[in-house]
């Protein structure tokens, strides 16, 4: 994503990315104002033990580095969900929420 993480918790960032994905789909697919439409979008991010937001790795080395950060440690996995509803009168309502799961990553072999 090209969204700023500055000043946001990992859970808030997951909600923000879910909302951005939903808006992109909504704008692309749901322009008719006289139809009721529901768009559901979600995004999941990992929060490292140091508090950094880890997204999809850019390459194999990045993936290895991320896994080493998590090896043998507890971390949080945040899933943000966005519901966008357009009524048949054209009014749009958006709500977001997130859920967090604590995960312990197994110790990796060197």
Secondary structure, 3 states (H helix, E strand, C coil): CCCCCCCCCHHHHHHHHHHHHHHHHHHHHCCCCCCCEEEEEEEEEEECCCCCEECCCCCHHHHHHHHHHHCCCEEEEEEEEEEEEECCCCCEEEEEEEEEEEEECCCCCC
